[in-house]
Amino acid sequence: MRTIDVGELTLRCAVEGEGPLVIMVHGFPESWYSWRHQIGPVADAGYTACAIDVRGYGGSDKPHPVEAYAMEQIVGDLVGLKQALQPDSPAILVGHDWGAPIVWNTALTRPEHFSAVAGLSVPFAGVPSRPFTEVFHEHFTSQGRFFYQEYFQAEGVAEAEAEKDPRDWVQRMMYSISGDVPPGAYWDKPYGATFLQGLPDPQPVDWLTEADMDFYEGEFKASGFRGPLNRYRNHERDYEWLQGWQGKRIEQPALFIGGTRDPATYLFGAVTDPVALMKMFAPKVEGHILQGVGHWTQQERPEEVNRLLLDWLERL
């Protein structure tokens, strides 16, 4: 574990191996630890594997303002990290959940620093034509329907629910959108519902052990949820910033891995073929959709993800 000054702040990173730099960026509500099954194999394949705690999480710095978690700032963190660890040549990015939009947009806006990019769960749909808040207000809030990102907008509300029992909150969230949860309309609830309302009781799954939950519980008891939730409160800032790249595409080699039971892979029902969508905005993408996999791609199916990731890395 290393604490690395990336310019504006410091990030805690799990670093292993020697060779070309591969930076791994986690999602919500996760940690460097969500790459625990990938770090060793990537290092063994001849790379420097670096899994970070995104700002606001774990051992990384946690600025208070909402605007400190805008995409522009987090992209800057990755550029600073790359410059600190491998200043003389471009690095490779790998991201999951929020980490996927982070790495897609980093590769798009700072291509001189990053030679290839892989995203898990969330496909790249190009530079947005309107803020995502407008999208979910139209399709959910205005229809009287709950949407988790709407619930996350008001400062302190989701924090209070999650911090009451971080272990239960994280476990229920993870189970409810995993490939192991029985089919059900758990998220079809009215506007005004709480996040946990209606979610099923978690059942034991082999990819999320009690020891894994001990780790996540300890991390979030120490860090709280404000920083992680602030990422969701920057859709308008992100939209404004990204307009400078309207019409641009990701030209580097790209890899996308999604799951048939992951709502994010299909952008919550907005697309039926996420790989075809990505080809419009990242023409060199190679796509794989894993049967029966839910949202926690590299934790649910580490062997399949590692096989695809290492094969792609070898061909770069």
PLY file of the C-alpha trace (Angstrom):
ply
format ascii 1.0
element vertex 316
property float x
property float y
property float z
element edge 315
property int vertex1
property int vertex2
end_header
0.00 0.00 0.00
1.32 3.43 -0.97
0.09 6.98 -0.43
0.87 8.96 -3.58
0.74 12.73 -4.07
-1.16 13.28 -7.32
-1.16 17.06 -7.25
-4.30 18.38 -5.58
-4.37 15.62 -2.95
-3.04 12.17 -2.07
-4.46 8.78 -3.04
-3.98 5.46 -1.29
-2.98 2.83 -3.83
-2.35 -0.90 -3.79
0.68 -1.32 -6.07
2.20 -4.61 -7.19
4.55 -5.73 -9.97
6.86 -4.06 -12.46
6.31 -3.03 -16.06
3.81 -0.85 -17.93
1.36 0.89 -15.58
-2.23 -0.34 -15.32
-4.41 1.91 -13.13
-7.59 0.32 -11.72
-10.45 2.59 -10.66
-13.30 1.26 -8.51
-16.95 2.28 -8.31
-19.57 2.89 -5.62
-19.63 1.78 -2.83
-16.28 0.05 -3.19
-12.52 0.41 -2.71
-9.16 -0.57 -4.17
-10.14 -3.90 -2.60
-12.74 -4.58 -5.29
-9.77 -5.35 -7.60
-8.30 -7.89 -5.14
-8.69 -10.72 -7.69
-7.06 -8.75 -10.53
-4.02 -7.09 -8.94
-1.88 -10.24 -8.64
-2.64 -11.70 -12.09
-2.04 -8.36 -13.83
1.26 -7.93 -11.95
2.27 -11.52 -12.75
1.62 -10.81 -16.44
4.35 -8.17 -16.44
2.61 -4.95 -15.46
2.62 -2.52 -12.57
-0.89 -3.02 -11.20
-2.13 0.03 -9.27
-5.60 -0.14 -7.69
-6.60 3.17 -6.15
-8.97 4.45 -3.52
-10.82 7.17 -5.44
-10.80 10.54 -3.64
-13.33 10.41 -0.80
-12.80 6.71 -0.13
-10.66 4.66 2.25
-7.18 5.98 2.75
-7.35 8.71 0.09
-7.95 12.38 0.88
-11.57 13.42 1.40
-12.26 17.05 0.52
-15.62 18.30 1.80
-17.12 20.39 -1.05
-19.47 18.72 -3.51
-17.62 20.31 -6.43
-14.36 18.61 -5.35
-15.83 15.37 -6.77
-16.50 16.65 -10.30
-15.24 14.49 -13.16
-12.65 17.11 -14.10
-11.01 16.83 -10.67
-10.96 13.02 -10.66
-9.52 12.92 -14.19
-6.81 15.22 -12.85
-6.10 12.72 -10.08
-5.48 9.95 -12.61
-3.21 12.14 -14.71
-1.28 13.11 -11.57
-0.99 9.48 -10.51
0.26 8.45 -13.93
2.82 11.25 -13.89
4.01 10.20 -10.43
4.40 6.50 -11.30
5.22 6.46 -15.03
6.04 9.96 -16.31
7.79 8.95 -19.52
5.14 6.80 -21.22
1.34 6.47 -21.32
-0.54 4.17 -18.94
-3.52 1.84 -19.32
-6.81 2.48 -17.50
-9.31 -0.06 -16.14
-12.52 1.03 -14.38
-15.73 -0.46 -12.97
-19.10 1.16 -12.15
-18.35 4.90 -11.56
-14.78 3.96 -12.36
-15.86 3.15 -15.93
-17.17 6.65 -16.80
-14.12 8.02 -15.01
-11.68 6.06 -17.17
-13.70 6.53 -20.38
-13.68 10.29 -19.90
-10.03 10.33 -18.84
-9.04 8.50 -22.02
-11.23 10.86 -24.06
-9.98 14.12 -22.58
-6.32 13.27 -21.84
-5.34 10.81 -24.60
-1.67 11.83 -24.49
-1.36 10.15 -21.07
-3.33 6.92 -21.65
-2.76 4.41 -24.44
-5.71 2.04 -23.82
-8.82 1.86 -21.65
-11.09 -0.88 -20.29
-14.45 -0.37 -18.61
-16.61 -2.87 -16.74
-20.38 -2.65 -16.26
-21.02 0.85 -17.70
-20.55 1.40 -21.47
-19.37 4.69 -22.94
-22.21 6.58 -24.62
-20.27 9.59 -25.84
-20.18 13.17 -24.60
-23.60 13.84 -23.05
-26.11 16.02 -24.87
-27.77 16.99 -21.58
-27.03 16.47 -17.88
-28.01 13.03 -16.58
-30.14 14.71 -13.89
-32.49 15.83 -16.68
-32.74 12.26 -17.94
-33.72 10.68 -14.64
-36.03 13.57 -13.73
-37.90 12.94 -16.98
-38.09 9.16 -16.77
-38.39 8.60 -13.04
-38.96 11.61 -10.78
-41.61 13.30 -12.93
-43.41 9.95 -13.13
-43.48 9.60 -9.34
-40.92 6.79 -9.45
-37.89 6.26 -7.25
-34.44 6.52 -8.81
-31.42 6.00 -6.62
-29.43 8.88 -8.13
-32.28 11.29 -7.38
-32.28 10.02 -3.80
-28.54 10.71 -3.60
-28.86 14.38 -4.63
-29.79 15.96 -1.27
-26.72 16.25 0.93
-26.95 14.23 4.12
-30.03 12.12 3.31
-28.39 9.02 1.83
-25.39 9.52 4.13
-27.63 9.16 7.19
-29.25 5.98 5.91
-25.96 4.36 4.87
-23.92 5.37 7.91
-26.49 3.96 10.34
-25.23 0.47 9.47
-22.61 0.53 6.68
-22.25 -3.25 6.57
-25.97 -3.85 6.06
-26.29 -1.01 3.54
-23.37 -2.15 1.37
-24.32 -5.82 1.55
-27.96 -5.16 0.63
-26.96 -2.94 -2.28
-24.44 -5.43 -3.62
-26.76 -8.41 -3.34
-29.76 -6.57 -4.85
-28.04 -5.94 -8.21
-25.86 -9.04 -8.34
-26.29 -12.01 -10.63
-27.35 -14.08 -7.62
-30.46 -12.16 -6.57
-33.77 -13.81 -7.58
-35.54 -11.89 -10.36
-37.75 -9.14 -8.96
-38.74 -5.50 -9.35
-36.89 -4.44 -6.22
-36.23 -0.93 -7.51
-39.76 -0.28 -8.77
-40.93 1.87 -5.88
-42.44 5.31 -5.48
-40.58 8.61 -5.32
-39.98 9.34 -1.65
-38.96 5.78 -0.78
-35.66 5.20 0.97
-32.76 3.44 -0.71
-33.11 0.21 1.28
-36.89 0.07 1.12
-38.02 -3.09 -0.67
-34.55 -4.58 -1.13
-34.30 -8.33 -0.40
-32.45 -9.76 2.56
-28.92 -10.66 1.40
-28.22 -14.34 0.99
-24.71 -15.84 1.22
-22.78 -15.64 -2.06
-19.34 -17.11 -2.66
-17.90 -13.93 -4.20
-18.68 -11.73 -1.17
-17.50 -13.45 2.00
-17.85 -12.36 5.61
-14.18 -11.38 5.49
-14.87 -9.21 2.43
-17.75 -7.53 4.24
-15.53 -7.00 7.29
-13.18 -5.03 5.05
-15.88 -2.90 3.42
-17.53 -2.24 6.78
-14.26 -1.04 8.28
-13.55 1.23 5.33
-16.93 2.96 5.35
-17.13 3.25 9.13
-13.85 5.15 8.91
-14.51 7.24 5.78
-18.27 7.80 5.80
-20.26 8.17 2.60
-20.18 11.90 1.85
-17.28 11.81 -0.60
-18.56 8.76 -2.48
-22.07 10.22 -2.74
-20.76 13.61 -3.87
-19.76 11.99 -7.18
-23.51 11.75 -7.99
-24.01 15.47 -7.25
-21.89 16.72 -10.14
-23.90 15.79 -13.23
-24.40 19.43 -14.28
-20.72 20.30 -13.72
-19.62 17.20 -15.62
-21.94 18.03 -18.51
-20.62 21.58 -18.79
-16.98 20.47 -18.66
-17.38 17.71 -21.22
-18.97 19.98 -23.83
-15.42 20.91 -24.80
-15.08 17.42 -26.31
-18.43 17.28 -28.10
-18.03 15.19 -31.26
-14.79 13.57 -30.07
-14.37 9.81 -29.72
-12.14 7.50 -27.73
-9.56 6.52 -30.33
-7.42 4.24 -28.16
-7.93 0.46 -28.03
-10.82 -0.20 -25.63
-12.35 -3.17 -23.83
-15.87 -3.39 -22.41
-17.14 -6.19 -20.15
-20.74 -6.19 -18.98
-23.25 -8.63 -17.56
-26.66 -9.83 -18.73
-28.10 -9.20 -15.25
-26.49 -5.80 -14.77
-28.94 -2.91 -15.23
-26.04 -0.50 -15.77
-24.76 -2.51 -18.75
-28.01 -1.65 -20.56
-28.09 1.92 -19.20
-31.21 1.11 -17.15
-33.14 -0.12 -20.17
-32.12 2.62 -22.59
-30.11 0.31 -24.88
-30.35 -3.32 -25.98
-26.84 -3.68 -27.45
-24.26 -1.82 -25.35
-21.32 -2.96 -27.50
-22.91 -1.59 -30.68
-23.57 1.65 -28.83
-19.94 1.89 -27.78
-18.63 1.31 -31.29
-20.15 4.67 -32.26
-18.02 6.48 -29.67
-15.02 4.17 -29.23
-14.46 2.51 -32.63
-11.63 0.25 -31.41
-13.71 -1.33 -28.64
-13.83 -5.08 -28.04
-16.96 -6.08 -26.13
-17.99 -9.04 -23.98
-21.29 -9.56 -22.16
-21.06 -12.28 -19.50
-24.11 -14.50 -19.07
-25.77 -14.30 -15.67
-23.38 -11.69 -14.28
-24.77 -8.82 -12.26
-23.26 -5.46 -11.48
-20.11 -6.46 -9.56
-18.40 -7.80 -12.65
-14.81 -8.48 -11.54
-15.86 -9.66 -8.08
-18.64 -11.98 -9.27
-16.62 -13.59 -12.09
-12.94 -12.91 -11.41
-11.58 -15.80 -13.52
-13.58 -14.83 -16.63
-12.74 -11.15 -16.23
-9.05 -11.90 -15.72
-8.94 -14.12 -18.80
-10.51 -11.43 -20.98
-8.48 -8.59 -19.45
-5.11 -10.36 -19.69
-5.78 -11.51 -23.25
-6.64 -7.93 -24.25
-3.57 -6.51 -22.49
-1.33 -9.03 -24.27
-2.65 -7.89 -27.66
-2.14 -4.17 -27.13
0 1
1 2
2 3
3 4
4 5
5 6
6 7
7 8
8 9
9 10
10 11
11 12
12 13
13 14
14 15
15 16
16 17
17 18
18 19
19 20
20 21
21 22
22 23
23 24
24 25
25 26
26 27
27 28
28 29
29 30
30 31
31 32
32 33
33 34
34 35
35 36
36 37
37 38
38 39
39 40
40 41
41 42
42 43
43 44
44 45
45 46
46 47
47 48
48 49
49 50
50 51
51 52
52 53
53 54
54 55
55 56
56 57
57 58
58 59
59 60
60 61
61 62
62 63
63 64
64 65
65 66
66 67
67 68
68 69
69 70
70 71
71 72
72 73
73 74
74 75
75 76
76 77
77 78
78 79
79 80
80 81
81 82
82 83
83 84
84 85
85 86
86 87
87 88
88 89
89 90
90 91
91 92
92 93
93 94
94 95
95 96
96 97
97 98
98 99
99 100
100 101
101 102
102 103
103 104
104 105
105 106
106 107
107 108
108 109
109 110
110 111
111 112
112 113
113 114
114 115
115 116
116 117
117 118
118 119
119 120
120 121
121 122
122 123
123 124
124 125
125 126
126 127
127 128
128 129
129 130
130 131
131 132
132 133
133 134
134 135
135 136
136 137
137 138
138 139
139 140
140 141
141 142
142 143
143 144
144 145
145 146
146 147
147 148
148 149
149 150
150 151
151 152
152 153
153 154
154 155
155 156
156 157
157 158
158 159
159 160
160 161
161 162
162 163
163 164
164 165
165 166
166 167
167 168
168 169
169 170
170 171
171 172
172 173
173 174
174 175
175 176
176 177
177 178
178 179
179 180
180 181
181 182
182 183
183 184
184 185
185 186
186 187
187 188
188 189
189 190
190 191
191 192
192 193
193 194
194 195
195 196
196 197
197 198
198 199
199 200
200 201
201 202
202 203
203 204
204 205
205 206
206 207
207 208
208 209
209 210
210 211
211 212
212 213
213 214
214 215
215 216
216 217
217 218
218 219
219 220
220 221
221 222
222 223
223 224
224 225
225 226
226 227
227 228
228 229
229 230
230 231
231 232
232 233
233 234
234 235
235 236
236 237
237 238
238 239
239 240
240 241
241 242
242 243
243 244
244 245
245 246
246 247
247 248
248 249
249 250
250 251
251 252
252 253
253 254
254 255
255 256
256 257
257 258
258 259
259 260
260 261
261 262
262 263
263 264
264 265
265 266
266 267
267 268
268 269
269 270
270 271
271 272
272 273
273 274
274 275
275 276
276 277
277 278
278 279
279 280
280 281
281 282
282 283
283 284
284 285
285 286
286 287
287 288
288 289
289 290
290 291
291 292
292 293
293 294
294 295
295 296
296 297
297 298
298 299
299 300
300 301
301 302
302 303
303 304
304 305
305 306
306 307
307 308
308 309
309 310
310 311
311 312
312 313
313 314
314 315
